[in-house]
Amino acid sequence: MSRALLEFLNGGNQGLFRSLLDTLGADPNIVWYPSANDDFRPLLFLSPQYAKIYPSSEQKDVFPDIFLFTDYFPWRNPPFLDNPLIYKDNRTKVIIKEMELLPNLPLPLDPDILHFPNPVPVAYGKVIYFLVEVESILLGALKYPVLYVFNENEAFCSKILLQYNARITHVIRKRYGSGWGGGYANGLWLLGILKKLRATDFLFENIPDRLGRGDEAALRLYPNLWGAPPRLIEFRKVYKSELIWCKVE
């Protein structure tokens, strides 16, 4: 369940994330954003305030309790580890209010999936808790907890999410490698694990028409990533966000 996943990532820490866990229920709603890089915009798009402005054409929205980002960050140390200001323009400001380093998680980095597994990236294996605050002219003030795991998406899904039987309400496919983000996979394999994760929502910019070489390698290495693609029913499309929202059935 979701709680078991979060407890595992916290380890024995008794700090900021432990205090947050004590306020969450037994099965919190988790958003997973693989290959997130430094894109924290889903905190805005998945807020109740955003849903009021761009209402769903379908049933009631499911809103997150916590965001889970994964990325192996091949080229540099993530800038938001050194500067709490993630983003700022004349309409939106995104800033880290709290940060805590959690126990390391050294999962495999496979050269058939990733362009640059060697040398090992600077942030590799780190797990960090952030409390992120958003100040938006359109949406007002938002505050969300974010767990950032600096690792390969495919290994994390196979060895952690599926092994802990995690329930992930939302999965986002947007900035996925495919030769540009440091990976050979295009993320099409994500369709096969949506039902396994019991996802209710899948958000995407586009869906590739065939597996990338990294997707094929991931499915060979991690057979538990195989699965039948679900039926996706579009219920919201907002061009400014470049994302299509679908219910998973």
Secondary structure in CASP SS format (residue, H / E / C, confidence):
PFRMAT SS
TARGET T0000
AUTHOR 0000-0000-0000
METHOD secondary structure of the structure
MODEL  1
M C 1.00
S H 1.00
R H 1.00
A H 1.00
L H 1.00
L H 1.00
E H 1.00
F H 1.00
L H 1.00
N H 1.00
G C 1.00
G C 1.00
N C 1.00
Q C 1.00
G C 1.00
L H 1.00
F H 1.00
R H 1.00
S H 1.00
L H 1.00
L H 1.00
D C 1.00
T C 1.00
L C 1.00
G C 1.00
A C 1.00
D C 1.00
P C 1.00
N C 1.00
I E 1.00
V E 1.00
W E 1.00
Y E 1.00
P E 1.00
S C 1.00
A C 1.00
N C 1.00
D C 1.00
D C 1.00
F C 1.00
R C 1.00
P H 1.00
L H 1.00
L H 1.00
F H 1.00
L C 1.00
S C 1.00
P H 1.00
Q H 1.00
Y H 1.00
A H 1.00
K H 1.00
I H 1.00
Y C 1.00
P C 1.00
S C 1.00
S C 1.00
E C 1.00
Q C 1.00
K C 1.00
D C 1.00
V C 1.00
F C 1.00
P C 1.00
D C 1.00
I E 1.00
F E 1.00
L E 1.00
F E 1.00
T E 1.00
D C 1.00
Y C 1.00
F C 1.00
P C 1.00
W C 1.00
R C 1.00
N C 1.00
P C 1.00
P H 1.00
F H 1.00
L H 1.00
D C 1.00
N C 1.00
P C 1.00
L E 1.00
I E 1.00
Y E 1.00
K E 1.00
D C 1.00
N C 1.00
R C 1.00
T E 1.00
K E 1.00
V E 1.00
I E 1.00
I E 1.00
K E 1.00
E E 1.00
M E 1.00
E E 1.00
L E 1.00
L E 1.00
P C 1.00
N C 1.00
L C 1.00
P C 1.00
L C 1.00
P C 1.00
L C 1.00
D C 1.00
P C 1.00
D C 1.00
I C 1.00
L E 1.00
H C 1.00
F C 1.00
P C 1.00
N C 1.00
P C 1.00
V C 1.00
P C 1.00
V C 1.00
A C 1.00
Y C 1.00
G C 1.00
K C 1.00
V E 1.00
I E 1.00
Y E 1.00
F E 1.00
L E 1.00
V E 1.00
E E 1.00
V E 1.00
E E 1.00
S E 1.00
I C 1.00
L C 1.00
L C 1.00
G E 1.00
A E 1.00
L E 1.00
K E 1.00
Y E 1.00
P E 1.00
V E 1.00
L E 1.00
Y E 1.00
V E 1.00
F C 1.00
N C 1.00
E C 1.00
N H 1.00
E H 1.00
A H 1.00
F H 1.00
C H 1.00
S H 1.00
K H 1.00
I H 1.00
L H 1.00
L C 1.00
Q C 1.00
Y C 1.00
N C 1.00
A C 1.00
R C 1.00
I C 1.00
T C 1.00
H E 1.00
V E 1.00
I E 1.00
R E 1.00
K C 1.00
R C 1.00
Y C 1.00
G C 1.00
S C 1.00
G C 1.00
W C 1.00
G C 1.00
G C 1.00
G E 1.00
Y C 1.00
A C 1.00
N C 1.00
G C 1.00
L H 1.00
W H 1.00
L H 1.00
L H 1.00
G H 1.00
I H 1.00
L C 1.00
K C 1.00
K C 1.00
L C 1.00
R C 1.00
A C 1.00
T C 1.00
D E 1.00
F E 1.00
L E 1.00
F E 1.00
E C 1.00
N C 1.00
I C 1.00
P C 1.00
D C 1.00
R C 1.00
L C 1.00
G C 1.00
R H 1.00
G H 1.00
D H 1.00
E H 1.00
A H 1.00
A H 1.00
L H 1.00
R H 1.00
L H 1.00
Y C 1.00
P H 1.00
N H 1.00
L H 1.00
W C 1.00
G C 1.00
A C 1.00
P C 1.00
P C 1.00
R C 1.00
L E 1.00
I E 1.00
E E 1.00
F E 1.00
R E 1.00
K E 1.00
V E 1.00
Y H 1.00
K H 1.00
S H 1.00
E C 1.00
L E 1.00
I E 1.00
W E 1.00
C E 1.00
K E 1.00
V E 1.00
E C 1.00
END
